[in-house]
Amino acid sequence: MSSLTDRFHQPLPSWIEEIKGEVRDKISKAEFVALCHKGDITVIESLARGLWPFIDEFPRIINRGCLRLCKPQLFHKFGFVKMLSLLRHSYEALAEIESDEEQHRKLWLDIGEALGLIYPCHYNQPILPVVKAWIRGVDKPSDPFTMFLRFTSIEMIAEAVSKGLLTSDNFTSVLRKRGCHWFRVHVAHHTGMTHEELALRLAFAFHEREPVKETCNQAIQEVVDLLISAANACCNLAASRANSSPKHRRLSKEKPAVGETRSLS
């Protein structure tokens, strides 16, 4: 068996792109993406508010995942010296990801601001059960291999959603430049390893056997399915709000003036 650090530096399997393609295809066909493409402001407001609990919690999920790597059984399993070496890689990568996700958290609030939402008052609402399930699905204790695959799935989701929505003029014209920044940073890849690659390499480094596509795909798609369920539930909530409101608002019909706020149903 190759060492942990050797496995970290090995080339990634070519079938990773096939998994990403499945993620993109699944998200592109989701109800919430179709409604965002239509420029439905009630839906986009509901998504900005309804998915916020996960966006807010994700940096802390990463932090907890980092702490879970200190379990004595992992040192016993992999050996003290090798485990210390990989912990260094893991802590450096997770610290970078956590820091960036804190910034992305702020960018998410810019989406709401472009729609006239004010933090925190417009975000103080009960967390939908499916959003709680998404949070639990990513945060639940597991072996390091599965944990890092779940983190990988979040990066794949963010990229797939961003690429899909940024093609919509209805979506981008109303969110404007600042409101679209969260999406743009998830499609702009600079030099060095992306968060997705870092998480994948750490997953495979902790895996004692050759990674199998089916095993990796299952762990990743489970999180994708949780996201789609959560986002579609936000759409259903938006529909109920629209039906109880005297006006069904569309992004294509009305844009908030700079600094304008709206009362939400």
Legacy VTK file of the C-alpha trace (Angstrom):
# vtk DataFile Version 3.0
C-alpha trace
ASCII
DATASET POLYDATA
POINTS 265 float
0.000 0.000 0.000
1.402 3.384 -0.964
1.839 6.009 1.752
-0.844 8.553 2.561
1.115 11.419 1.048
1.896 9.389 -2.084
-1.811 8.781 -2.592
-2.484 12.505 -2.120
-0.177 13.366 -5.019
-1.377 10.660 -7.431
-3.250 11.800 -10.564
-6.999 11.889 -10.099
-9.017 9.173 -11.890
-10.393 10.169 -15.290
-13.887 9.083 -14.258
-14.164 12.069 -11.904
-15.248 14.096 -14.945
-18.007 11.563 -15.598
-19.285 12.053 -12.049
-19.174 15.829 -12.495
-21.113 15.454 -15.721
-23.819 13.532 -13.893
-23.951 16.256 -11.225
-24.302 18.965 -13.879
-26.997 17.026 -15.726
-29.010 16.338 -12.578
-28.878 19.956 -11.425
-29.683 21.354 -14.876
-32.941 19.375 -14.851
-33.962 20.446 -11.335
-37.134 22.455 -10.846
-35.405 25.269 -8.945
-32.975 25.913 -11.807
-35.792 26.121 -14.347
-37.689 28.630 -12.192
-34.572 30.739 -11.667
-34.060 30.832 -15.426
-37.574 32.249 -15.759
-36.647 35.086 -13.426
-39.132 34.308 -10.695
-38.285 36.727 -7.899
-40.415 34.898 -5.337
-38.429 31.726 -6.002
-35.030 33.400 -5.901
-35.873 35.229 -2.666
-37.065 31.956 -1.179
-33.848 30.199 -2.224
-31.671 33.003 -0.854
-33.435 32.812 2.487
-34.224 29.112 2.635
-30.748 27.786 1.754
-28.996 30.329 3.973
-28.806 28.010 7.019
-26.535 25.647 5.070
-24.413 28.468 3.631
-24.078 29.906 7.128
-23.178 26.547 8.698
-20.794 25.165 6.070
-17.611 26.865 7.360
-18.322 25.367 10.795
-18.976 21.962 9.228
-15.496 22.132 7.712
-14.026 23.120 11.066
-15.703 20.189 12.803
-14.481 17.870 10.080
-10.936 19.059 10.695
-11.243 18.317 14.412
-12.580 14.823 13.708
-9.301 13.924 11.999
-7.582 13.962 15.409
-9.220 10.712 16.499
-6.681 8.315 18.114
-7.973 5.406 16.033
-6.832 7.122 12.851
-3.279 7.400 14.225
-3.455 3.729 15.173
-4.806 2.755 11.758
-2.411 4.710 9.548
0.635 5.103 11.804
1.706 8.149 13.803
4.288 9.607 11.381
2.190 9.108 8.238
-0.898 10.459 9.942
0.943 13.581 11.081
2.100 14.181 7.537
-1.398 13.934 6.134
-2.850 16.001 8.954
-0.592 18.822 7.859
-1.967 18.564 4.297
-5.518 18.299 5.640
-5.294 21.239 8.029
-3.707 23.504 5.436
-6.339 22.595 2.835
-9.293 22.796 5.213
-8.121 26.101 6.676
-7.978 27.532 3.149
-11.403 26.148 2.250
-12.960 27.333 5.527
-11.572 30.842 5.023
-12.906 31.017 1.466
-16.299 29.701 2.543
-16.525 32.478 5.130
-16.096 34.932 2.263
-18.654 33.044 0.171
-21.041 33.300 3.105
-20.824 37.092 2.847
-21.284 36.947 -0.924
-24.483 34.940 -0.421
-25.916 37.819 1.592
-25.142 40.085 -1.381
-27.608 37.987 -3.387
-30.294 38.861 -0.876
-29.256 42.495 -0.787
-29.719 42.703 -4.566
-33.292 41.514 -3.976
-33.956 43.977 -1.170
-33.428 41.505 1.692
-31.907 42.733 4.932
-29.730 40.571 7.158
-30.571 39.251 9.689
-34.265 40.162 9.916
-35.330 38.640 6.584
-33.408 35.427 7.324
-34.994 34.736 10.706
-37.374 31.999 9.669
-37.824 28.330 10.571
-35.328 26.049 8.850
-37.053 23.738 6.397
-36.753 20.041 7.367
-35.130 19.200 4.018
-32.521 21.928 4.579
-31.813 20.440 8.001
-31.446 17.063 6.289
-28.937 18.566 3.843
-26.911 20.019 6.705
-26.981 16.721 8.612
-26.114 14.775 5.466
-22.884 16.710 4.999
-22.034 17.119 8.686
-22.724 13.647 10.064
-19.633 11.875 11.436
-18.027 9.451 9.015
-14.663 8.131 7.935
-12.319 10.757 6.392
-12.758 9.314 2.885
-16.532 9.858 2.938
-16.252 13.217 4.697
-13.960 14.635 2.021
-16.173 13.236 -0.755
-19.102 15.133 0.770
-17.033 18.317 0.785
-16.174 17.586 -2.853
-19.860 17.326 -3.687
-20.515 20.822 -2.314
-17.838 22.244 -4.615
-19.297 20.369 -7.595
-22.788 21.602 -6.725
-21.684 25.229 -6.421
-19.934 25.101 -9.788
-22.803 23.345 -11.574
-25.472 25.690 -10.171
-23.366 28.752 -10.933
-22.596 27.767 -14.517
-26.243 26.970 -15.129
-27.705 30.158 -13.686
-25.156 32.566 -15.098
-26.374 31.671 -18.605
-29.775 33.202 -17.799
-30.213 36.873 -18.682
-33.381 37.004 -16.546
-31.400 35.802 -13.557
-28.262 37.927 -13.959
-29.923 41.182 -15.055
-31.855 41.521 -11.824
-29.212 40.307 -9.399
-26.803 42.634 -11.160
-23.037 42.428 -10.795
-22.836 42.349 -7.000
-25.652 39.845 -6.597
-24.015 37.502 -9.114
-20.600 37.508 -7.470
-21.220 34.349 -5.405
-21.907 32.487 -8.643
-18.982 33.992 -10.538
-16.378 32.998 -7.937
-17.525 29.382 -8.244
-16.784 29.240 -11.962
-13.522 31.229 -11.897
-10.586 28.888 -11.284
-7.174 30.394 -10.670
-3.766 28.758 -10.535
-3.185 25.971 -8.066
-5.573 23.322 -6.787
-9.272 24.063 -6.585
-11.212 23.243 -3.428
-12.745 20.338 -5.300
-9.349 18.873 -6.185
-7.998 19.378 -2.671
-10.959 17.574 -1.146
-10.740 14.734 -3.663
-7.034 14.234 -3.089
-7.546 14.142 0.660
-10.386 11.644 0.252
-8.232 9.311 -1.824
-5.242 9.739 0.488
-7.319 8.386 3.379
-8.692 5.510 1.281
-6.755 2.279 1.751
-7.720 0.795 -1.613
-7.942 2.047 -5.167
-10.927 4.407 -5.317
-13.928 2.874 -7.073
-16.130 5.105 -9.216
-19.395 3.639 -7.966
-18.483 4.196 -4.296
-17.381 7.783 -4.891
-20.353 8.568 -7.081
-22.812 7.285 -4.490
-21.368 9.491 -1.730
-21.346 12.550 -3.989
-24.791 12.046 -5.536
-26.397 11.562 -2.117
-25.421 15.122 -1.214
-26.516 16.423 -4.627
-29.934 14.834 -4.132
-30.237 16.451 -0.695
-29.464 19.870 -2.199
-32.025 19.434 -4.971
-34.691 18.378 -2.455
-33.890 21.398 -0.275
-33.910 23.853 -3.186
-37.124 22.460 -4.651
-38.766 22.736 -1.225
-37.839 26.428 -1.236
-39.624 26.687 -4.598
-42.751 25.093 -3.123
-42.616 27.564 -0.255
-42.285 30.395 -2.753
-45.364 29.160 -4.613
-47.422 29.159 -1.420
-46.238 32.691 -0.649
-47.083 33.845 -4.161
-50.567 32.355 -3.980
-51.249 34.169 -0.717
-49.866 37.463 -2.028
-51.872 39.943 -4.125
-49.023 40.139 -6.578
-46.875 37.406 -8.106
-43.624 39.248 -8.676
-41.209 38.465 -11.479
-37.612 39.589 -11.814
-38.177 40.447 -15.438
-40.984 42.844 -14.514
-39.566 44.742 -11.596
-36.106 45.378 -10.186
-35.515 46.911 -6.766
-33.885 50.294 -6.681
-30.506 50.492 -4.992
-31.060 50.456 -1.244
-34.737 49.591 -1.597
-36.160 46.973 0.761
-39.248 44.866 0.390
-41.631 43.430 2.922
-41.721 39.667 2.493
-44.713 37.402 2.877
LINES 1 266
265 0 1 2 3 4 5 6 7 8 9 10 11 12 13 14 15 16 17 18 19 20 21 22 23 24 25 26 27 28 29 30 31 32 33 34 35 36 37 38 39 40 41 42 43 44 45 46 47 48 49 50 51 52 53 54 55 56 57 58 59 60 61 62 63 64 65 66 67 68 69 70 71 72 73 74 75 76 77 78 79 80 81 82 83 84 85 86 87 88 89 90 91 92 93 94 95 96 97 98 99 100 101 102 103 104 105 106 107 108 109 110 111 112 113 114 115 116 117 118 119 120 121 122 123 124 125 126 127 128 129 130 131 132 133 134 135 136 137 138 139 140 141 142 143 144 145 146 147 148 149 150 151 152 153 154 155 156 157 158 159 160 161 162 163 164 165 166 167 168 169 170 171 172 173 174 175 176 177 178 179 180 181 182 183 184 185 186 187 188 189 190 191 192 193 194 195 196 197 198 199 200 201 202 203 204 205 206 207 208 209 210 211 212 213 214 215 216 217 218 219 220 221 222 223 224 225 226 227 228 229 230 231 232 233 234 235 236 237 238 239 240 241 242 243 244 245 246 247 248 249 250 251 252 253 254 255 256 257 258 259 260 261 262 263 264
